[in-house]
Amino acid sequence: MENFDINLKNIDLKQLVTDDDFEKEAEKQLPLAIEKIAEGNAQIIWDKLYKSFENMPGLKLSGNNEKRKFIEESKLKYAHDISLDDKIKIKKIIVEKIKKWTETL
């Protein structure tokens, strides 16, 4: 769940001073982080399915269109089904990452 990047270009890191500032920024970044996590998970699942089907005669996953569709549907499902606990965990990770980056300024 921790393997996602945050786009720092849209964040004014120097304006983040209080814990509340970091929490608010994490809330803004949460939807994109959830999308990136879902996309990464879907990619892993697709690759495993592809590997398991490649040696089976008659079963074949088609090209990039099917893969894109699978990933998009997976992202929507993950975003819809994500638990509040997972959202809180992701927000904490975002806060930690942003704080780490502000320390390097």
C-alpha positions in Angstrom: 0.0 0.0 0.0 3.0 2.3 0.5 4.1 2.1 -3.1 2.7 5.2 -4.7 4.1 8.6 -5.6 2.8 12.0 -4.7 3.0 14.8 -7.2 4.8 17.5 -5.3 4.5 20.1 -8.0 1.0 21.1 -6.8 2.0 21.3 -3.2 3.5 24.4 -1.6 5.6 22.6 0.9 6.7 25.8 2.6 3.1 26.6 3.5 2.8 23.3 5.5 3.6 24.2 9.1 1.1 22.6 11.4 -0.1 19.0 11.7 -3.5 20.3 10.5 -1.8 21.7 7.3 -0.3 18.3 6.6 -3.7 16.6 7.2 -5.5 18.9 4.9 -2.9 18.4 2.1 -3.1 14.6 2.6 -6.9 14.8 2.2 -6.4 16.6 -1.1 -3.9 14.0 -2.3 -6.0 11.0 -1.1 -8.1 10.4 -4.3 -5.1 10.3 -6.5 -3.2 8.1 -4.1 -6.1 5.6 -4.0 -6.2 5.6 -7.8 -2.4 4.9 -8.0 -2.6 2.1 -5.5 -5.5 0.6 -7.3 -3.7 0.8 -10.7 -0.6 -0.8 -9.2 -2.7 -3.7 -7.7 -4.6 -4.2 -11.0 -1.3 -4.3 -13.0 0.0 -7.0 -10.6 -3.2 -9.0 -10.9 -3.2 -8.6 -14.7 0.4 -9.8 -15.0 -0.3 -12.9 -12.9 -3.4 -13.7 -14.9 -1.5 -13.2 -18.1 1.3 -15.6 -17.0 -1.1 -18.2 -15.8 -3.1 -18.1 -19.1 -0.2 -17.9 -21.6 0.5 -21.7 -21.5 -3.1 -22.8 -21.6 -4.3 -23.7 -25.1 -7.5 -22.0 -26.0 -7.3 -19.4 -23.2 -5.8 -16.1 -24.0 -6.1 -12.6 -22.7 -6.2 -10.2 -25.6 -4.2 -7.1 -26.0 -3.9 -3.6 -24.5 -7.5 -2.6 -24.8 -8.6 -5.5 -22.5 -5.8 -4.7 -20.1 -6.7 -1.0 -20.0 -10.4 -1.9 -19.4 -9.5 -4.3 -16.6 -7.3 -1.7 -14.9 -9.9 1.1 -15.2 -12.6 -1.1 -13.9 -10.3 -2.3 -11.0 -9.5 1.3 -10.1 -13.2 2.2 -9.9 -14.0 -0.9 -7.9 -11.2 -0.3 -5.5 -12.1 3.4 -5.0 -15.7 2.4 -4.4 -15.0 -0.4 -2.0 -12.0 1.0 0.0 -12.6 0.9 3.7 -12.4 3.9 6.0 -9.5 2.2 7.8 -7.6 1.9 4.6 -8.2 5.6 3.8 -6.9 6.6 7.2 -3.8 4.4 6.7 -3.2 6.0 3.2 -3.6 9.5 4.6 -1.1 8.8 7.3 1.4 7.5 4.7 0.8 10.7 2.6 1.5 12.9 5.7 4.7 10.9 6.4 5.9 11.3 2.9 5.2 15.0 2.7 6.8 15.6 6.1 9.9 13.7 4.9 10.1 15.9 1.8 9.7 19.1 3.7 12.6 18.1 5.9 14.9 18.2 2.9 14.0 21.8 2.0 
